């Protein structure tokens, strides 16, 4: 019996150490995944090509209440560009990059309403528009009338042309 205790006693601390190491590695992995990304690598990855805007200036990722923003824009009588999209689908990511480059140039003239599909305010706002797929863009005059819409990715020149058309419809 003494022999078993000595053998078992020798293996027991080793097993505890192995389990502790596995738990520690797992905990570090979880902590790393939950930690917000920061630093130059993330900023470079998030900044659209050719853009000088910092990653934090991405208007296409704002989670403001889209329904309230739209109501305020209509009440103000300002032309509005509404983008229904998500932050994950590839075409949505592409049009978001275009929005981040083009829309700031129209900030004084047009209200941009960012309707991210997972946000409650966006879901409420979507009931006021007819569309099936994202990304879908709506160009709305100051009276709340849809001047034009587009499903898919708008390139910079096309987005500028539609925003200019919206301004000329006033």
Secondary structure as UniProt FT lines:
FT   HELIX           2..34
FT   HELIX           40..46
FT   TURN            49..50
FT   HELIX           55..57
FT   HELIX           59..61
FT   HELIX           66..76
FT   STRAND          80..85
FT   HELIX           90..102
FT   HELIX           103..106
FT   TURN            107..109
FT   STRAND          111..116
FT   TURN            117..118
FT   HELIX           120..126
FT   TURN            127..128
FT   STRAND          136..140
FT   TURN            142..143
FT   STRAND          146..151
FT   HELIX           156..168
//
